[in-house]
Every structure is written in structure tokens, then in C-alpha cells.
Amino acid sequence: MSTMGNSTNIFWQESPVGKLERRKLLNQKGCVVWITGLSGSGKSTLACSLSWELHTRGKLSYILDGDNVRHGLNKDLGFKAEDRTENIRRVGEVAKLFADAGLICIASLISPYGKDRDACRAMLPDAFIEVFMNMPLALCEERDPKGLYKLARAGKIKGFTGIDDPYEPPLNCEIELNQKDGVCPTPSAMAGEVITYLEDKGYLQGFSS
């Protein structure tokens, strides 16, 4: 007598419609734009601006926002190291499905640990674009759009990235965005830089006739 365990006795079901067919239909190549950085660095702002700019070009995208996924998919997770790892793993798996479907998936999460981001990259070796919002902690703390830094400094939030929990900067990101002469680029300018990269790498194209 056999028992059904986790991920046993299962088989991959192939579909008659594959990546190439979806790419031709959507006139774009599915990928994941993974935006990482400290809280307040501008990840969500960039994600929204990028999604809108892609929309105006007739390109289909979807945003997986770190806070939003914790309202549903990951609402059972906290912020301990192991929960953060599982949070990123789940988002990575969902992002992979979106990319396979042919969408440009924009994942916007602090994702502080390099090993977790690398694990997501390994899922998508030819379609993972890491964007590092390299903004100084002082700037992020000055912005503090959600009031979280103030709570962390007051000891009311424990394990807050950048204060009493580490952020590991990417070592091999495709795009790094930072201040120019002490001034942050506009959301439109940053989105434009990402779009230029996507265009250059062929993600915004279908197949030439």
C-alpha cells in the first residue's frame, strides 16, 4: 500500500500551446524583472511606472508587490529569516509561471538575502532581470513612506531590514539605479532605463516574419 506524500506520484502535463506560441501571440517574450532594495528605495514606484510605460507600448505586464502578496498568497508568513526565504520562494515560483505565460512579471520586494534572489534567478536562467534600487539608507529613512523606520528605531519593530536585519546587495544585477549627483532619477527615467534594457535584449519583440 502506497501513501501520497509531498510531491510524489505526480507527472508533468504538457500543453499543446508553448512559450513560442505565446510569444508570437503577445509579441513579447516572458521574463521577470526583479526589483530589490531597501524599504523606501522606490521599488513600488518604479514597478508602477514601468508597468504603465509597458502598457502604453502595448506590452502585457503584471506586478507582484511584496506587501500585496502578503495579503493573500503569503499571509501566513512572518518576517523571520526562514519566513522571508519562503516568501521569496513562493513569489519566485509565481513569477516563473507568469513569465512562462508570456507576461513581463515585475516583482517588487525587499528580498534582502542574496541566496534567495539567486534561487529565483536559477528558476529562470534566461529570463531573470535583477534591478537593484541602490539608494542610501539615510534617504530611505528620510522618506519613510510607511513610517516603518521610525517604528524600528523606537524598537517597536524587530528584524527590520537595514536597521537590525541585514540587506545583502546584489553582486551580479543586470541594472543598478542610484542617485546622480545626489539627485534621484524620476520614476519615468528609471522605467525608461529598464525598458531600454528589455528592448536591447529582445523581450519586447515577437518573431520577425
C-alpha positions in Angstrom: 0.0 0.0 0.0 1.5 3.3 -1.0 0.9 6.7 0.6 0.7 10.0 -1.1 3.5 12.3 0.1 4.6 15.8 -0.8 5.5 16.0 -4.5 5.3 12.2 -5.1 3.3 10.3 -7.7 2.9 13.4 -9.8 3.6 13.9 -13.5 4.2 17.0 -15.6 1.3 17.6 -18.0 2.5 19.1 -21.3 0.4 21.7 -23.1 -0.1 22.0 -26.9 0.5 25.7 -26.6 4.0 26.5 -25.5 6.3 29.5 -24.9 6.9 30.1 -28.6 3.2 30.2 -29.4 2.5 32.6 -26.6 5.4 34.8 -27.5 4.1 35.1 -31.0 0.5 35.8 -29.8 1.6 38.5 -27.3 4.5 39.9 -29.4 6.8 39.8 -26.4 9.0 37.4 -24.5 8.0 36.5 -21.0 10.5 37.4 -18.3 10.8 38.5 -14.6 12.0 42.0 -13.7 13.0 41.5 -10.1 13.3 44.9 -8.2 15.2 44.7 -4.9 16.2 47.3 -2.4 15.6 48.8 1.0 12.2 49.8 2.1 11.6 53.4 0.8 14.1 53.0 -2.0 11.4 53.4 -4.7 10.7 49.8 -5.7 7.0 50.0 -5.9 7.1 53.4 -7.6 9.4 52.0 -10.3 7.2 48.9 -10.6 4.1 51.0 -11.3 5.9 53.4 -13.6 7.4 50.5 -15.6 4.1 48.7 -15.8 2.4 51.8 -17.2 5.2 52.5 -19.7 4.9 48.9 -20.9 1.2 49.2 -21.2 1.4 52.3 -23.3 3.7 50.3 -25.7 1.1 47.5 -25.9 3.0 45.1 -23.7 1.4 43.0 -21.0 2.9 43.0 -17.6 1.8 42.2 -14.0 3.2 43.4 -10.7 3.9 41.1 -7.8 4.3 43.6 -4.9 5.9 42.5 -1.7 3.1 43.9 0.5 0.3 42.8 -1.8 1.3 39.1 -1.8 1.3 39.1 2.0 -2.4 40.0 1.9 -3.2 36.6 0.2 -0.6 34.1 -1.1 1.8 34.7 1.8 -0.4 36.0 4.6 0.7 33.0 6.7 4.3 34.2 6.8 6.1 36.5 9.2 9.5 38.2 8.9 11.8 35.7 10.4 14.7 34.6 8.1 13.0 31.3 7.2 9.7 33.1 6.5 11.5 35.6 4.3 13.1 32.8 2.4 9.7 31.0 1.9 8.1 34.4 0.9 10.7 34.9 -1.9 10.5 31.2 -3.0 6.7 31.4 -3.4 6.9 34.7 -5.3 9.6 33.3 -7.5 7.5 30.3 -8.4 4.5 32.5 -9.3 6.8 34.9 -11.2 8.1 31.9 -13.2 4.5 30.9 -14.1 3.8 34.5 -15.3 7.0 34.5 -17.4 6.1 31.1 -18.8 2.7 32.5 -19.8 4.5 35.2 -21.8 4.0 38.2 -19.4 6.6 40.6 -18.2 6.3 39.9 -14.5 7.5 42.8 -12.3 8.4 41.5 -8.8 8.9 44.3 -6.3 10.2 43.1 -3.0 12.9 44.0 -0.5 14.2 40.4 -0.9 17.2 41.1 1.4 19.1 37.9 1.1 21.3 37.1 -1.9 20.8 33.3 -1.7 17.0 33.8 -2.0 17.3 36.0 -5.1 19.9 33.7 -6.6 17.4 30.8 -6.1 14.8 32.7 -8.1 17.4 33.5 -10.8 18.1 29.8 -11.0 14.5 29.1 -11.8 14.7 31.5 -14.8 18.3 31.3 -16.1 17.4 33.1 -19.4 14.6 35.4 -18.3 15.6 37.0 -14.9 16.5 40.7 -14.8 17.6 41.9 -11.4 17.1 45.6 -10.8 18.9 47.0 -7.7 17.5 50.2 -6.2 20.8 51.3 -4.7 19.6 54.2 -2.6 21.3 55.2 0.6 19.8 54.1 3.9 19.6 57.8 5.0 17.5 58.7 2.0 15.2 55.7 2.5 14.8 56.6 6.2 14.1 60.2 5.4 11.4 59.2 3.0 9.9 56.5 5.4 6.6 56.4 3.4 5.1 53.8 5.7 6.6 55.1 9.0 8.4 51.8 9.5 11.9 53.2 10.1 10.6 55.3 12.9 8.9 52.3 14.5 12.1 50.2 14.0 14.3 52.9 15.6 11.9 53.1 18.5 12.3 49.3 19.0 8.6 48.6 18.1 9.6 46.5 15.0 12.2 43.9 15.3 14.2 42.4 12.5 13.7 45.4 10.2 15.9 45.3 7.1 18.6 48.0 7.2 18.2 48.6 10.9 18.6 45.4 12.8 18.5 42.9 10.0 20.9 42.8 7.1 20.4 43.7 3.4 22.8 41.9 1.1 23.3 44.0 -2.1 23.3 42.1 -5.4 26.6 41.1 -6.8 25.6 40.5 -10.4 22.5 42.5 -11.1 21.6 43.5 -14.6 20.5 47.1 -13.8 21.6 49.3 -10.9 19.7 52.5 -10.2 21.1 55.2 -8.0 21.3 58.9 -7.4 23.0 61.1 -9.9 25.0 63.9 -8.2 22.8 63.4 -5.1 19.5 63.6 -7.0 17.2 60.6 -7.6 16.2 60.0 -11.2 12.5 60.4 -11.9 10.3 57.3 -12.0 9.9 57.7 -15.7 13.6 58.0 -16.3 14.2 54.8 -14.3 11.5 53.0 -16.0 12.9 54.1 -19.3 16.3 52.6 -18.4 14.7 49.2 -17.7 12.7 49.4 -20.9 15.8 50.1 -22.9 17.4 47.0 -21.4 14.3 44.9 -22.3 14.3 46.3 -25.8 18.0 45.6 -26.3 17.6 42.0 -25.1 14.6 41.3 -27.3 12.0 40.9 -24.6 9.6 43.4 -26.2 9.6 41.6 -29.6 7.8 38.7 -31.0 9.1 36.9 -34.1 10.1 38.7 -37.2 8.4 37.4 -40.3 
